[in-house]
Amino acid sequence: MSLVPSVGLPANVIAMVVRQGMGLAVAGLAPGTGVAPPATHVVAGMLIGVSAADPSTFGAASLFLVLVALVATWLPAQRATRIDPMTALRQE
């Protein structure tokens, strides 16, 4: 019986890392979504053909940020499952 808890399969490791990363992304997206509508006057002059308070623009930007966060957490997690844990710990 080992005293070190086993993380499990590579899929479990990926799910854990992605879950934690997406939690941070959502935690940042929530206040950002609240601050964005009052801050629209700053970018209103730079937009052409779209109103500054367009809900579809807010939705598309939020979706884009969530997708970027998903890729940014999934790729390193996928790479981390390919190496031997003991090799990684020895390098520390």
Backbone hydrogen bonds, N-H to C=O, Kabsch-Sander energy under -0.5 kcal/mol:
donor,donor_aa,acceptor,acceptor_aa,energy
12,N,9,L,-0.7
13,V,9,L,-1.8
14,I,10,P,-2.5
15,A,11,A,-2.4
16,M,12,N,-2.3
17,V,13,V,-2.4
18,V,14,I,-2.7
19,R,15,A,-2.4
20,Q,16,M,-2.2
21,G,17,V,-2.5
22,M,18,V,-2.8
23,G,19,R,-1.8
24,L,20,Q,-1.7
25,A,21,G,-2.1
26,V,22,M,-2.7
27,A,23,G,-2.1
28,G,24,L,-1.6
29,L,25,A,-2.2
30,A,26,V,-2.1
32,G,28,G,-1.4
33,T,29,L,-2.4
34,G,30,A,-1.4
35,V,31,P,-1.9
36,A,32,G,-1.9
39,A,35,V,-1.2
39,A,36,A,-0.6
40,T,37,P,-1.3
41,H,38,P,-0.5
42,V,39,A,-1.4
43,V,39,A,-0.6
44,A,40,T,-1.1
46,M,43,V,-1.4
47,L,43,V,-0.7
47,L,44,A,-0.7
54,D,51,S,-1.3
58,F,54,D,-1.8
59,G,55,P,-2.5
60,A,56,S,-2.6
61,A,57,T,-2.5
62,S,58,F,-2.3
63,L,59,G,-2.6
64,F,60,A,-2.4
65,L,61,A,-2.2
66,V,62,S,-2.2
67,L,63,L,-2.4
68,V,64,F,-2.4
69,A,65,L,-2.3
70,L,66,V,-2.2
71,V,67,L,-2.4
72,A,68,V,-2.6
73,T,69,A,-1.3
74,W,70,L,-2.5
75,L,71,V,-2.2
77,A,73,T,-1.4
78,Q,74,W,-2.8
79,R,75,L,-2.3
80,A,76,P,-2.4
81,T,77,A,-1.3
82,R,79,R,-1.2
83,I,80,A,-0.8
88,A,84,D,-1.9
89,L,85,P,-2.3
90,R,86,M,-2.0
91,Q,87,T,-1.3
92,E,88,A,-0.7
92,E,89,L,-0.5
